[in-house]
Amino acid sequence: MLAESKTEVAEKVSVKTKVCVNLEFREFLGGLFYRNTANGILSSYKNQLKILKRAKIKYTEDSDSKDYNILQLNLMGPKAIYLIKRDRKRGRKVVSYAHMTPEDFQNAFWFSAIVTPFLKRFLVYMHNQVDVVLCPSIYTTKLMARHGIKKPLIHVSNGVDVDKFCFNKKKREDGRKDYKLKRLTIFSVGQVLPRKSTQTFLDAAEKFPEHDFIWFGVIYHRLLAKKLPSLPSNLRFTGFVEDIVSPFCAGDIFLFPSYEENEGMAILEAASMGLPIIVRDLPVYEGWLIDGVNCMKANTPEEFNNAIKKLADSPDLRESLGREALKLAQKNSTENVGKKLSEIYKKILSESKA
């Protein structure tokens, strides 16, 4: 019998593909670490389940299951160490997601600077134990390579559920009523951390008292992050929000001044809503967020203020940027990410069978 081609092997193994999607500490103490946090890693984990389901790829969340052949790790910890060693002995492929980097942890909490050097060594060691490392941006692949990860680094967006993050007139009316928004509203979504640049948001609110400013996201205890200062009357921080779609519908301009991201899932969510977006001009956005086309970029307080003023004064500019942002989101939909993941799985399984 003639030897099978790699394509034929890939077609055979794709039928058998089953992924175990694992999130460290997801069930620890009843899920205490993830309760009411809405952090990016948890959001990406939930997105992966949607992506696999829509791509018709079999998956399990049970790492004790015996019939999966790819282990997909979302966070590195004690259990990940055990699972990598166990599953590699069983002949399974192991994939990890580079959701966390030393750079984005550096200014997360007050103790981050102390922990970061140790975290860096641990992450590099752990990612070098797997077969493939998935990175949410080209920027992250470059960071991981520079830090010493030798395994294949593949760019795969976290994706966005464009069916979920879709403008809804009723949700807008309800959201604006619930949050008492009566004027043009500049908003942000994310955890309230120094890295997210809450100060930039506060400065902008002080500069534009004629507009409403609101930040949706978890406010950490002062033991973890600096207490919020006195706020101007037109600015509010809501804390954790259960239904995040309603805030996206309620706002008019999405301001995301974060200093460091690996992709920024909230940006894709805002883009999926067709909203005008303002971001800091960072390397991570190069190539997909284009200033003046699908977003506006800024660095200094003056540049952020100018961007806000331009958008506030021009409904047409808001509409055009939002229209192009929506196109970006559609390219990174869960369906399109699922196609790319499916090809990655086929490739790594075919290489083990060929």
Stockholm file with secondary structure:
# STOCKHOLM 1.0

chainA/1-354         MLAESKTEVAEKVSVKTKVCVNLEFREFLGGLFYRNTANGILSSYKNQLKILKRAKIKYTEDSDSKDYNILQLNLMGPKAIYLIKRDRKRGRKVVSYAHMTPEDFQNAFWFSAIVTPFLKRFLVYMHNQVDVVLCPSIYTTKLMARHGIKKPLIHVSNGVDVDKFCFNKKKREDGRKDYKLKRLTIFSVGQVLPRKSTQTFLDAAEKFPEHDFIWFGVIYHRLLAKKLPSLPSNLRFTGFVEDIVSPFCAGDIFLFPSYEENEGMAILEAASMGLPIIVRDLPVYEGWLIDGVNCMKANTPEEFNNAIKKLADSPDLRESLGREALKLAQKNSTENVGKKLSEIYKKILSESKA
#=GR chainA/1-354 SS CCCCCHHHHHHHHHHHCEEEEECTTSSGGGTGGGTTTCCHHHHHHHHHHHHHHHTTCEEESCTTCSSCCEEEESSCSHHHHHHHHHHHHTTCEEEEECCCCHHHHTTTSTTHHHHHHHHHHHHHHHHTTSSEEEESSHHHHHHHHHHTCCSCEEECCCCBCTTTSCCCHHHHHHHHHHTTCCSCEEEEESCBCGGGTHHHHHHHHHHCTTSEEEEEBCBCCTTTSCCCCCCCTTEEECBCCSCCHHHHHHCSEEEECCSCCSSCHHHHHHHHTTCCEEEECCGGGTTTSCBTTTBEEECSHHHHHHHHHHHHHCHHHHHHHHHHHHHHHHHTBHHHHHHHHHHHHHHHHHHHHC
#=GC SS_cons         CCCCCHHHHHHHHHHHCEEEEECTTSSGGGTGGGTTTCCHHHHHHHHHHHHHHHTTCEEESCTTCSSCCEEEESSCSHHHHHHHHHHHHTTCEEEEECCCCHHHHTTTSTTHHHHHHHHHHHHHHHHTTSSEEEESSHHHHHHHHHHTCCSCEEECCCCBCTTTSCCCHHHHHHHHHHTTCCSCEEEEESCBCGGGTHHHHHHHHHHCTTSEEEEEBCBCCTTTSCCCCCCCTTEEECBCCSCCHHHHHHCSEEEECCSCCSSCHHHHHHHHTTCCEEEECCGGGTTTSCBTTTBEEECSHHHHHHHHHHHHHCHHHHHHHHHHHHHHHHHTBHHHHHHHHHHHHHHHHHHHHC
//
